[in-house]
Amino acid sequence: MAKRLVTKALRRNGCYEVSDDGRHEKWQCSCGKRLTAVPRHAEISVGVVRGIQRDMECLPEGWLQ
């Protein structure tokens, strides 16, 4: 999946970027309880996307579609 689609979906659901250091960007959900790391690759593998979805479980069902 393209990274830009993942970040676009995160923004659309109220998430914001916390840190821009290193190999990953840190994103936090709007409730402030969940944090996830998004790699800087142009394409993100299916397993990593699943991990991001698991980390952001407070977002509504189907938020990444």
HELIX and SHEET records of a PDB file:
HELIX    1   1 LYS A    3  ARG A   12  1                                  10    
HELIX    2   2 VAL A   46  ASP A   55  1                                  10    
SHEET    1   A 3 TYR A  16  SER A  19  0                                        
SHEET    2   A 3 HIS A  24  GLN A  28 -1                                        
SHEET    3   A 3 LEU A  35  PRO A  39 -1                                        
END                                                                             
